[in-house]
């Protein structure tokens, strides 16, 4: 299974993994020089990609497209927040103990 592609494709992969595995954590790296096209709410998985790399969106705009395709069941957070959530998932007592020292 490819782990790269259009925002619609990545969103579908993330939804499938969440259905199969329950709560999941994902990190998406963005290629700042790749361009995508905003094809609306229901694009095909290839329509957002442009072989000539002349799409009107790039960088963080691609992340916004993925977020829109994911829907309300997913929450987009910073990498720092993601690390805290993972710590709370696997080491809740130790993480909460550390957080209490920060107060």
PDB file as gemmi writes it, atoms N, CA and C in Angstrom:
CRYST1    1.000    1.000    1.000  90.00  90.00  90.00 P 1                      
ATOM      1  N   UNK A   1       0.848  -1.184   0.000  1.00  0.00           N  
ATOM      2  CA  UNK A   1       0.000   0.000   0.000  1.00  0.00           C  
ATOM      3  C   UNK A   1       0.889   1.241   0.000  1.00  0.00           C  
ATOM      4  N   UNK A   2       0.620   2.131  -0.899  1.00  0.00           N  
ATOM      5  CA  UNK A   2       1.366   3.383  -0.960  1.00  0.00           C  
ATOM      6  C   UNK A   2       0.920   4.306   0.166  1.00  0.00           C  
ATOM      7  N   UNK A   3       1.863   4.990   0.759  1.00  0.00           N  
ATOM      8  CA  UNK A   3       1.565   5.953   1.812  1.00  0.00           C  
ATOM      9  C   UNK A   3       1.823   7.371   1.342  1.00  0.00           C  
ATOM     10  N   UNK A   4       1.654   7.597   0.052  1.00  0.00           N  
ATOM     11  CA  UNK A   4       1.808   8.938  -0.495  1.00  0.00           C  
ATOM     12  C   UNK A   4       0.763   9.101  -1.586  1.00  0.00           C  
ATOM     13  N   UNK A   5       0.385  10.341  -1.824  1.00  0.00           N  
ATOM     14  CA  UNK A   5      -0.606  10.580  -2.864  1.00  0.00           C  
ATOM     15  C   UNK A   5      -1.352  11.871  -2.624  1.00  0.00           C  
ATOM     16  N   UNK A   6      -2.522  11.952  -3.173  1.00  0.00           N  
ATOM     17  CA  UNK A   6      -3.329  13.168  -3.072  1.00  0.00           C  
ATOM     18  C   UNK A   6      -3.904  13.309  -1.666  1.00  0.00           C  
ATOM     19  N   UNK A   7      -4.338  14.515  -1.298  1.00  0.00           N  
ATOM     20  CA  UNK A   7      -4.995  14.687   0.007  1.00  0.00           C  
ATOM     21  C   UNK A   7      -6.198  13.756   0.194  1.00  0.00           C  
ATOM     22  N   UNK A   8      -6.995  13.555  -0.856  1.00  0.00           N  
ATOM     23  CA  UNK A   8      -8.156  12.661  -0.754  1.00  0.00           C  
ATOM     24  C   UNK A   8      -7.711  11.220  -0.490  1.00  0.00           C  
ATOM     25  N   UNK A   9      -6.647  10.786  -1.147  1.00  0.00           N  
ATOM     26  CA  UNK A   9      -6.123   9.428  -0.959  1.00  0.00           C  
ATOM     27  C   UNK A   9      -5.609   9.242   0.466  1.00  0.00           C  
ATOM     28  N   UNK A  10      -4.826  10.194   0.963  1.00  0.00           N  
ATOM     29  CA  UNK A  10      -4.296  10.091   2.324  1.00  0.00           C  
ATOM     30  C   UNK A  10      -5.420  10.073   3.356  1.00  0.00           C  
ATOM     31  N   UNK A  11      -6.442  10.893   3.145  1.00  0.00           N  
ATOM     32  CA  UNK A  11      -7.581  10.912   4.070  1.00  0.00           C  
ATOM     33  C   UNK A  11      -8.284   9.561   4.076  1.00  0.00           C  
ATOM     34  N   UNK A  12      -8.451   8.950   2.908  1.00  0.00           N  
ATOM     35  CA  UNK A  12      -9.092   7.629   2.844  1.00  0.00           C  
ATOM     36  C   UNK A  12      -8.265   6.601   3.609  1.00  0.00           C  
ATOM     37  N   UNK A  13      -6.937   6.609   3.422  1.00  0.00           N  
ATOM     38  CA  UNK A  13      -6.085   5.671   4.153  1.00  0.00           C  
ATOM     39  C   UNK A  13      -6.238   5.844   5.659  1.00  0.00           C  
ATOM     40  N   UNK A  14      -6.236   7.085   6.105  1.00  0.00           N  
ATOM     41  CA  UNK A  14      -6.350   7.348   7.542  1.00  0.00           C  
ATOM     42  C   UNK A  14      -7.701   6.888   8.081  1.00  0.00           C  
ATOM     43  N   UNK A  15      -8.767   7.092   7.335  1.00  0.00           N  
ATOM     44  CA  UNK A  15     -10.098   6.640   7.761  1.00  0.00           C  
ATOM     45  C   UNK A  15     -10.148   5.112   7.839  1.00  0.00           C  
ATOM     46  N   UNK A  16      -9.579   4.447   6.836  1.00  0.00           N  
ATOM     47  CA  UNK A  16      -9.567   2.975   6.842  1.00  0.00           C  
ATOM     48  C   UNK A  16      -8.785   2.432   8.030  1.00  0.00           C  
ATOM     49  N   UNK A  17      -7.642   3.014   8.315  1.00  0.00           N  
ATOM     50  CA  UNK A  17      -6.833   2.554   9.448  1.00  0.00           C  
ATOM     51  C   UNK A  17      -7.554   2.783  10.770  1.00  0.00           C  
ATOM     52  N   UNK A  18      -8.256   3.893  10.873  1.00  0.00           N  
ATOM     53  CA  UNK A  18      -9.004   4.167  12.106  1.00  0.00           C  
ATOM     54  C   UNK A  18     -10.135   3.160  12.280  1.00  0.00           C  
ATOM     55  N   UNK A  19     -10.801   2.775  11.194  1.00  0.00           N  
ATOM     56  CA  UNK A  19     -11.870   1.777  11.288  1.00  0.00           C  
ATOM     57  C   UNK A  19     -11.315   0.415  11.675  1.00  0.00           C  
ATOM     58  N   UNK A  20     -10.151   0.089  11.156  1.00  0.00           N  
ATOM     59  CA  UNK A  20      -9.539  -1.210  11.430  1.00  0.00           C  
ATOM     60  C   UNK A  20      -8.911  -1.266  12.814  1.00  0.00           C  
ATOM     61  N   UNK A  21      -8.223  -0.200  13.207  1.00  0.00           N  
ATOM     62  CA  UNK A  21      -7.409  -0.215  14.424  1.00  0.00           C  
ATOM     63  C   UNK A  21      -7.975   0.583  15.585  1.00  0.00           C  
ATOM     64  N   UNK A  22      -9.106   1.219  15.424  1.00  0.00           N  
ATOM     65  CA  UNK A  22      -9.616   2.082  16.481  1.00  0.00           C  
ATOM     66  C   UNK A  22      -8.853   3.390  16.492  1.00  0.00           C  
ATOM     67  N   UNK A  23      -8.557   3.914  17.678  1.00  0.00           N  
ATOM     68  CA  UNK A  23      -7.841   5.182  17.773  1.00  0.00           C  
ATOM     69  C   UNK A  23      -6.459   5.042  17.159  1.00  0.00           C  
ATOM     70  N   UNK A  24      -6.129   5.946  16.269  1.00  0.00           N  
ATOM     71  CA  UNK A  24      -4.815   5.918  15.644  1.00  0.00           C  
ATOM     72  C   UNK A  24      -4.182   7.299  15.726  1.00  0.00           C  
ATOM     73  N   UNK A  25      -2.884   7.330  15.587  1.00  0.00           N  
ATOM     74  CA  UNK A  25      -2.136   8.578  15.532  1.00  0.00           C  
ATOM     75  C   UNK A  25      -1.406   8.594  14.192  1.00  0.00           C  
ATOM     76  N   UNK A  26      -1.456   9.711  13.505  1.00  0.00           N  
ATOM     77  CA  UNK A  26      -0.803   9.813  12.199  1.00  0.00           C  
ATOM     78  C   UNK A  26      -0.036  11.110  12.092  1.00  0.00           C  
ATOM     79  N   UNK A  27       1.049  11.059  11.360  1.00  0.00           N  
ATOM     80  CA  UNK A  27       1.830  12.248  11.029  1.00  0.00           C  
ATOM     81  C   UNK A  27       1.915  12.299   9.510  1.00  0.00           C  
ATOM     82  N   UNK A  28       1.659  13.462   8.964  1.00  0.00           N  
ATOM     83  CA  UNK A  28       1.771  13.652   7.521  1.00  0.00           C  
ATOM     84  C   UNK A  28       2.838  14.694   7.276  1.00  0.00           C  
ATOM     85  N   UNK A  29       3.798  14.342   6.451  1.00  0.00           N  
ATOM     86  CA  UNK A  29       4.796  15.331   6.057  1.00  0.00           C  
ATOM     87  C   UNK A  29       4.381  15.899   4.707  1.00  0.00           C  
ATOM     88  N   UNK A  30       4.569  17.190   4.571  1.00  0.00           N  
ATOM     89  CA  UNK A  30       4.158  17.872   3.344  1.00  0.00           C  
ATOM     90  C   UNK A  30       5.376  18.214   2.508  1.00  0.00           C  
ATOM     91  N   UNK A  31       5.239  17.993   1.237  1.00  0.00           N  
ATOM     92  CA  UNK A  31       6.295  18.377   0.305  1.00  0.00           C  
ATOM     93  C   UNK A  31       5.968  19.783  -0.164  1.00  0.00           C  
ATOM     94  N   UNK A  32       6.773  20.732   0.231  1.00  0.00           N  
ATOM     95  CA  UNK A  32       6.475  22.145  -0.006  1.00  0.00           C  
ATOM     96  C   UNK A  32       6.407  22.520  -1.481  1.00  0.00           C  
ATOM     97  N   UNK A  33       6.990  21.718  -2.359  1.00  0.00           N  
ATOM     98  CA  UNK A  33       7.019  22.089  -3.772  1.00  0.00           C  
ATOM     99  C   UNK A  33       5.990  21.346  -4.607  1.00  0.00           C  
ATOM    100  N   UNK A  34       5.192  20.461  -3.999  1.00  0.00           N  
ATOM    101  CA  UNK A  34       4.144  19.760  -4.743  1.00  0.00           C  
ATOM    102  C   UNK A  34       2.891  20.620  -4.785  1.00  0.00           C  
ATOM    103  N   UNK A  35       2.278  20.675  -5.916  1.00  0.00           N  
ATOM    104  CA  UNK A  35       1.060  21.466  -6.091  1.00  0.00           C  
ATOM    105  C   UNK A  35      -0.148  20.528  -6.195  1.00  0.00           C  
ATOM    106  N   UNK A  36      -1.271  20.985  -5.675  1.00  0.00           N  
ATOM    107  CA  UNK A  36      -2.525  20.235  -5.742  1.00  0.00           C  
ATOM    108  C   UNK A  36      -3.633  21.165  -6.191  1.00  0.00           C  
ATOM    109  N   UNK A  37      -4.712  20.561  -6.660  1.00  0.00           N  
ATOM    110  CA  UNK A  37      -5.896  21.312  -7.059  1.00  0.00           C  
ATOM    111  C   UNK A  37      -7.015  21.048  -6.067  1.00  0.00           C  
ATOM    112  N   UNK A  38      -7.728  22.075  -5.670  1.00  0.00           N  
ATOM    113  CA  UNK A  38      -8.898  21.916  -4.807  1.00  0.00           C  
ATOM    114  C   UNK A  38     -10.073  21.553  -5.699  1.00  0.00           C  
ATOM    115  N   UNK A  39     -10.527  20.308  -5.592  1.00  0.00           N  
ATOM    116  CA  UNK A  39     -11.601  19.811  -6.448  1.00  0.00           C  
ATOM    117  C   UNK A  39     -12.928  19.725  -5.698  1.00  0.00           C  
ATOM    118  N   UNK A  40     -13.041  20.399  -4.562  1.00  0.00           N  
ATOM    119  CA  UNK A  40     -14.300  20.385  -3.819  1.00  0.00           C  
ATOM    120  C   UNK A  40     -14.391  19.236  -2.844  1.00  0.00           C  
ATOM    121  N   UNK A  41     -15.613  18.946  -2.423  1.00  0.00           N  
ATOM    122  CA  UNK A  41     -15.846  17.985  -1.352  1.00  0.00           C  
ATOM    123  C   UNK A  41     -15.649  16.525  -1.753  1.00  0.00           C  
ATOM    124  N   UNK A  42     -15.923  16.154  -2.984  1.00  0.00           N  
ATOM    125  CA  UNK A  42     -15.889  14.745  -3.359  1.00  0.00           C  
ATOM    126  C   UNK A  42     -14.992  14.484  -4.561  1.00  0.00           C  
ATOM    127  N   UNK A  43     -13.709  14.768  -4.454  1.00  0.00           N  
ATOM    128  CA  UNK A  43     -12.825  14.552  -5.597  1.00  0.00           C  
ATOM    129  C   UNK A  43     -12.466  13.078  -5.746  1.00  0.00           C  
ATOM    130  N   UNK A  44     -12.069  12.690  -6.940  1.00  0.00           N  
ATOM    131  CA  UNK A  44     -11.477  11.366  -7.088  1.00  0.00           C  
ATOM    132  C   UNK A  44     -10.096  11.437  -6.433  1.00  0.00           C  
ATOM    133  N   UNK A  45      -9.507  10.295  -6.182  1.00  0.00           N  
ATOM    134  CA  UNK A  45      -8.222  10.285  -5.482  1.00  0.00           C  
ATOM    135  C   UNK A  45      -7.075  10.791  -6.349  1.00  0.00           C  
ATOM    136  N   UNK A  46      -7.312  10.953  -7.628  1.00  0.00           N  
ATOM    137  CA  UNK A  46      -6.251  11.471  -8.495  1.00  0.00           C  
ATOM    138  C   UNK A  46      -6.539  12.874  -9.028  1.00  0.00           C  
ATOM    139  N   UNK A  47      -7.770  13.343  -8.916  1.00  0.00           N  
ATOM    140  CA  UNK A  47      -8.115  14.635  -9.521  1.00  0.00           C  
ATOM    141  C   UNK A  47      -7.410  15.814  -8.846  1.00  0.00           C  
ATOM    142  N   UNK A  48      -7.022  15.674  -7.577  1.00  0.00           N  
ATOM    143  CA  UNK A  48      -6.335  16.772  -6.893  1.00  0.00           C  
ATOM    144  C   UNK A  48      -4.867  16.875  -7.308  1.00  0.00           C  
ATOM    145  N   UNK A  49      -4.344  15.817  -7.904  1.00  0.00           N  
ATOM    146  CA  UNK A  49      -2.943  15.812  -8.319  1.00  0.00           C  
ATOM    147  C   UNK A  49      -2.842  16.342  -9.744  1.00  0.00           C  
ATOM    148  N   UNK A  50      -1.708  16.947 -10.044  1.00  0.00           N  
ATOM    149  CA  UNK A  50      -1.517  17.535 -11.354  1.00  0.00           C  
ATOM    150  C   UNK A  50      -0.149  17.097 -11.868  1.00  0.00           C  
ATOM    151  N   UNK A  51      -0.113  16.288 -12.929  1.00  0.00           N  
ATOM    152  CA  UNK A  51       1.179  15.789 -13.423  1.00  0.00           C  
ATOM    153  C   UNK A  51       2.154  16.902 -13.806  1.00  0.00           C  
ATOM    154  N   UNK A  52       1.643  18.043 -14.215  1.00  0.00           N  
ATOM    155  CA  UNK A  52       2.519  19.155 -14.576  1.00  0.00           C  
ATOM    156  C   UNK A  52       2.923  19.986 -13.359  1.00  0.00           C  
ATOM    157  N   UNK A  53       2.412  19.594 -12.172  1.00  0.00           N  
ATOM    158  CA  UNK A  53       2.723  20.295 -10.924  1.00  0.00           C  
ATOM    159  C   UNK A  53       2.379  21.786 -11.008  1.00  0.00           C  
ATOM    160  N   UNK A  54       1.214  22.066 -11.588  1.00  0.00           N  
ATOM    161  CA  UNK A  54       0.787  23.456 -11.745  1.00  0.00           C  
ATOM    162  C   UNK A  54      -0.485  23.752 -10.961  1.00  0.00           C  
ATOM    163  N   UNK A  55      -0.815  22.929  -9.977  1.00  0.00           N  
ATOM    164  CA  UNK A  55      -2.008  23.174  -9.177  1.00  0.00           C  
ATOM    165  C   UNK A  55      -1.910  24.479  -8.412  1.00  0.00           C  
ATOM    166  N   UNK A  56      -3.054  24.957  -7.924  1.00  0.00           N  
ATOM    167  CA  UNK A  56      -3.086  26.261  -7.260  1.00  0.00           C  
ATOM    168  C   UNK A  56      -2.833  26.198  -5.755  1.00  0.00           C  
ATOM    169  N   UNK A  57      -2.629  25.007  -5.189  1.00  0.00           N  
ATOM    170  CA  UNK A  57      -2.393  24.872  -3.745  1.00  0.00           C  
ATOM    171  C   UNK A  57      -1.097  24.108  -3.502  1.00  0.00           C  
ATOM    172  N   UNK A  58      -0.350  24.513  -2.487  1.00  0.00           N  
ATOM    173  CA  UNK A  58       0.867  23.777  -2.108  1.00  0.00           C  
ATOM    174  C   UNK A  58       1.120  23.957  -0.625  1.00  0.00           C  
ATOM    175  N   UNK A  59       2.055  23.158  -0.093  1.00  0.00           N  
ATOM    176  CA  UNK A  59       2.452  23.274   1.305  1.00  0.00           C  
ATOM    177  C   UNK A  59       1.301  23.046   2.271  1.00  0.00           C  
ATOM    178  N   UNK A  60       1.113  23.981   3.178  1.00  0.00           N  
ATOM    179  CA  UNK A  60       0.089  23.848   4.225  1.00  0.00           C  
ATOM    180  C   UNK A  60      -1.322  23.764   3.649  1.00  0.00           C  
ATOM    181  N   UNK A  61      -1.536  24.284   2.454  1.00  0.00           N  
ATOM    182  CA  UNK A  61      -2.858  24.181   1.827  1.00  0.00           C  
ATOM    183  C   UNK A  61      -3.228  22.725   1.585  1.00  0.00           C  
ATOM    184  N   UNK A  62      -2.247  21.887   1.289  1.00  0.00           N  
ATOM    185  CA  UNK A  62      -2.518  20.463   1.108  1.00  0.00           C  
ATOM    186  C   UNK A  62      -2.982  19.842   2.423  1.00  0.00           C  
ATOM    187  N   UNK A  63      -2.409  20.275   3.532  1.00  0.00           N  
ATOM    188  CA  UNK A  63      -2.839  19.777   4.841  1.00  0.00           C  
ATOM    189  C   UNK A  63      -4.287  20.172   5.115  1.00  0.00           C  
ATOM    190  N   UNK A  64      -4.675  21.363   4.728  1.00  0.00           N  
ATOM    191  CA  UNK A  64      -6.065  21.797   4.914  1.00  0.00           C  
ATOM    192  C   UNK A  64      -7.014  20.935   4.081  1.00  0.00           C  
ATOM    193  N   UNK A  65      -6.587  20.528   2.884  1.00  0.00           N  
ATOM    194  CA  UNK A  65      -7.417  19.635   2.073  1.00  0.00           C  
ATOM    195  C   UNK A  65      -7.594  18.284   2.764  1.00  0.00           C  
ATOM    196  N   UNK A  66      -6.505  17.725   3.294  1.00  0.00           N  
ATOM    197  CA  UNK A  66      -6.606  16.452   4.013  1.00  0.00           C  
ATOM    198  C   UNK A  66      -7.569  16.607   5.185  1.00  0.00           C  
ATOM    199  N   UNK A  67      -7.426  17.671   5.938  1.00  0.00           N  
ATOM    200  CA  UNK A  67      -8.297  17.911   7.094  1.00  0.00           C  
ATOM    201  C   UNK A  67      -9.760  17.968   6.672  1.00  0.00           C  
ATOM    202  N   UNK A  68     -10.045  18.640   5.584  1.00  0.00           N  
ATOM    203  CA  UNK A  68     -11.429  18.752   5.114  1.00  0.00           C  
ATOM    204  C   UNK A  68     -11.973  17.392   4.710  1.00  0.00           C  
ATOM    205  N   UNK A  69     -11.153  16.547   4.089  1.00  0.00           N  
ATOM    206  CA  UNK A  69     -11.602  15.221   3.669  1.00  0.00           C  
ATOM    207  C   UNK A  69     -11.806  14.279   4.854  1.00  0.00           C  
ATOM    208  N   UNK A  70     -11.112  14.516   5.951  1.00  0.00           N  
ATOM    209  CA  UNK A  70     -11.216  13.620   7.103  1.00  0.00           C  
ATOM    210  C   UNK A  70     -12.539  13.748   7.832  1.00  0.00           C  
ATOM    211  N   UNK A  71     -13.055  14.938   7.967  1.00  0.00           N  
ATOM    212  CA  UNK A  71     -14.310  15.129   8.674  1.00  0.00           C  
ATOM    213  C   UNK A  71     -14.122  15.324  10.164  1.00  0.00           C  
ATOM    214  N   UNK A  72     -15.241  15.343  10.882  1.00  0.00           N  
ATOM    215  CA  UNK A  72     -15.247  15.694  12.304  1.00  0.00           C  
ATOM    216  C   UNK A  72     -14.742  14.592  13.229  1.00  0.00           C  
ATOM    217  N   UNK A  73     -14.585  13.377  12.734  1.00  0.00           N  
ATOM    218  CA  UNK A  73     -14.100  12.288  13.581  1.00  0.00           C  
ATOM    219  C   UNK A  73     -12.602  12.369  13.834  1.00  0.00           C  
ATOM    220  N   UNK A  74     -11.921  13.268  13.132  1.00  0.00           N  
ATOM    221  CA  UNK A  74     -10.477  13.415  13.257  1.00  0.00           C  
ATOM    222  C   UNK A  74     -10.150  14.808  13.770  1.00  0.00           C  
ATOM    223  N   UNK A  75      -9.054  14.907  14.480  1.00  0.00           N  
ATOM    224  CA  UNK A  75      -8.600  16.197  14.978  1.00  0.00           C  
ATOM    225  C   UNK A  75      -7.172  16.422  14.511  1.00  0.00           C  
ATOM    226  N   UNK A  76      -6.952  17.536  13.860  1.00  0.00           N  
ATOM    227  CA  UNK A  76      -5.617  17.896  13.410  1.00  0.00           C  
ATOM    228  C   UNK A  76      -4.957  18.707  14.514  1.00  0.00           C  
ATOM    229  N   UNK A  77      -3.760  18.274  14.927  1.00  0.00           N  
ATOM    230  CA  UNK A  77      -3.047  18.937  16.013  1.00  0.00           C  
ATOM    231  C   UNK A  77      -1.588  19.150  15.606  1.00  0.00           C  
ATOM    232  N   UNK A  78      -0.887  19.949  16.368  1.00  0.00           N  
ATOM    233  CA  UNK A  78       0.542  20.152  16.131  1.00  0.00           C  
ATOM    234  C   UNK A  78       1.308  18.884  16.519  1.00  0.00           C  
ATOM    235  N   UNK A  79       2.527  18.782  16.082  1.00  0.00           N  
ATOM    236  CA  UNK A  79       3.361  17.626  16.438  1.00  0.00           C  
ATOM    237  C   UNK A  79       3.568  17.576  17.950  1.00  0.00           C  
ATOM    238  N   UNK A  80       3.751  18.733  18.575  1.00  0.00           N  
ATOM    239  CA  UNK A  80       3.918  18.771  20.026  1.00  0.00           C  
ATOM    240  C   UNK A  80       2.685  18.199  20.728  1.00  0.00           C  
ATOM    241  N   UNK A  81       1.501  18.598  20.289  1.00  0.00           N  
ATOM    242  CA  UNK A  81       0.265  18.070  20.881  1.00  0.00           C  
ATOM    243  C   UNK A  81       0.151  16.572  20.619  1.00  0.00           C  
ATOM    244  N   UNK A  82       0.527  16.138  19.445  1.00  0.00           N  
ATOM    245  CA  UNK A  82       0.477  14.716  19.113  1.00  0.00           C  
ATOM    246  C   UNK A  82       1.344  13.906  20.075  1.00  0.00           C  
ATOM    247  N   UNK A  83       2.534  14.396  20.357  1.00  0.00           N  
ATOM    248  CA  UNK A  83       3.431  13.691  21.284  1.00  0.00           C  
ATOM    249  C   UNK A  83       2.802  13.587  22.666  1.00  0.00           C  
ATOM    250  N   UNK A  84       2.178  14.667  23.140  1.00  0.00           N  
ATOM    251  CA  UNK A  84       1.504  14.618  24.442  1.00  0.00           C  
ATOM    252  C   UNK A  84       0.352  13.615  24.428  1.00  0.00           C  
ATOM    253  N   UNK A  85      -0.401  13.571  23.346  1.00  0.00           N  
ATOM    254  CA  UNK A  85      -1.518  12.625  23.263  1.00  0.00           C  
ATOM    255  C   UNK A  85      -1.029  11.181  23.262  1.00  0.00           C  
ATOM    256  N   UNK A  86       0.068  10.934  22.560  1.00  0.00           N  
ATOM    257  CA  UNK A  86       0.634   9.586  22.553  1.00  0.00           C  
ATOM    258  C   UNK A  86       1.124   9.213  23.953  1.00  0.00           C  
ATOM    259  N   UNK A  87       1.792  10.143  24.618  1.00  0.00           N  
ATOM    260  CA  UNK A  87       2.247   9.882  25.993  1.00  0.00           C  
ATOM    261  C   UNK A  87       1.064   9.567  26.907  1.00  0.00           C  
ATOM    262  N   UNK A  88      -0.013  10.341  26.777  1.00  0.00           N  
ATOM    263  CA  UNK A  88      -1.194  10.100  27.614  1.00  0.00           C  
ATOM    264  C   UNK A  88      -1.838   8.756  27.288  1.00  0.00           C  
ATOM    265  N   UNK A  89      -1.772   8.332  26.048  1.00  0.00           N  
ATOM    266  CA  UNK A  89      -2.340   7.044  25.641  1.00  0.00           C  
ATOM    267  C   UNK A  89      -1.577   5.885  26.278  1.00  0.00           C  
ATOM    268  N   UNK A  90      -0.255   5.946  26.266  1.00  0.00           N  
ATOM    269  CA  UNK A  90       0.558   4.811  26.691  1.00  0.00           C  
ATOM    270  C   UNK A  90       1.108   4.923  28.114  1.00  0.00           C  
ATOM    271  N   UNK A  91       1.276   6.140  28.612  1.00  0.00           N  
ATOM    272  CA  UNK A  91       1.818   6.361  29.967  1.00  0.00           C  
ATOM    273  C   UNK A  91       1.007   7.437  30.688  1.00  0.00           C  
ATOM    274  N   UNK A  92      -0.281   7.189  30.905  1.00  0.00           N  
ATOM    275  CA  UNK A  92      -1.132   8.245  31.468  1.00  0.00           C  
ATOM    276  C   UNK A  92      -0.709   8.713  32.861  1.00  0.00           C  
ATOM    277  N   UNK A  93      -0.363   7.791  33.748  1.00  0.00           N  
ATOM    278  CA  UNK A  93      -0.008   8.182  35.116  1.00  0.00           C  
ATOM    279  C   UNK A  93       1.277   8.997  35.144  1.00  0.00           C  
ATOM    280  N   UNK A  94       2.289   8.517  34.438  1.00  0.00           N  
ATOM    281  CA  UNK A  94       3.573   9.212  34.430  1.00  0.00           C  
ATOM    282  C   UNK A  94       3.455  10.593  33.769  1.00  0.00           C  
ATOM    283  N   UNK A  95       2.673  10.642  32.707  1.00  0.00           N  
ATOM    284  CA  UNK A  95       2.494  11.911  31.999  1.00  0.00           C  
ATOM    285  C   UNK A  95       1.742  12.907  32.869  1.00  0.00           C  
ATOM    286  N   UNK A  96       0.696  12.455  33.526  1.00  0.00           N  
ATOM    287  CA  UNK A  96      -0.063  13.351  34.398  1.00  0.00           C  
ATOM    288  C   UNK A  96       0.792  13.818  35.573  1.00  0.00           C  
ATOM    289  N   UNK A  97       1.621  12.931  36.091  1.00  0.00           N  
ATOM    290  CA  UNK A  97       2.540  13.303  37.167  1.00  0.00           C  
ATOM    291  C   UNK A  97       3.469  14.432  36.708  1.00  0.00           C  
ATOM    292  N   UNK A  98       4.004  14.288  35.514  1.00  0.00           N  
ATOM    293  CA  UNK A  98       4.886  15.326  34.980  1.00  0.00           C  
ATOM    294  C   UNK A  98       4.129  16.629  34.760  1.00  0.00           C  
ATOM    295  N   UNK A  99       2.943  16.551  34.214  1.00  0.00           N  
ATOM    296  CA  UNK A  99       2.132  17.764  33.993  1.00  0.00           C  
ATOM    297  C   UNK A  99       1.875  18.466  35.306  1.00  0.00           C  
ATOM    298  N   UNK A 100       1.618  17.721  36.370  1.00  0.00           N  
ATOM    299  CA  UNK A 100       1.369  18.329  37.679  1.00  0.00           C  
ATOM    300  C   UNK A 100       2.589  19.104  38.203  1.00  0.00           C  
ATOM    301  N   UNK A 101       3.779  18.693  37.808  1.00  0.00           N  
ATOM    302  CA  UNK A 101       4.974  19.424  38.255  1.00  0.00           C  
ATOM    303  C   UNK A 101       5.112  20.772  37.551  1.00  0.00           C  
ATOM    304  N   UNK A 102       4.408  20.934  36.443  1.00  0.00           N  
ATOM    305  CA  UNK A 102       4.488  22.183  35.678  1.00  0.00           C  
ATOM    306  C   UNK A 102       3.570  23.272  36.218  1.00  0.00           C  
ATOM    307  N   UNK A 103       2.645  22.878  37.091  1.00  0.00           N  
ATOM    308  CA  UNK A 103       1.655  23.844  37.605  1.00  0.00           C  
ATOM    309  C   UNK A 103       2.241  24.693  38.684  1.00  0.00           C  
TER     310      UNK A 103                                                      
END                                                                             
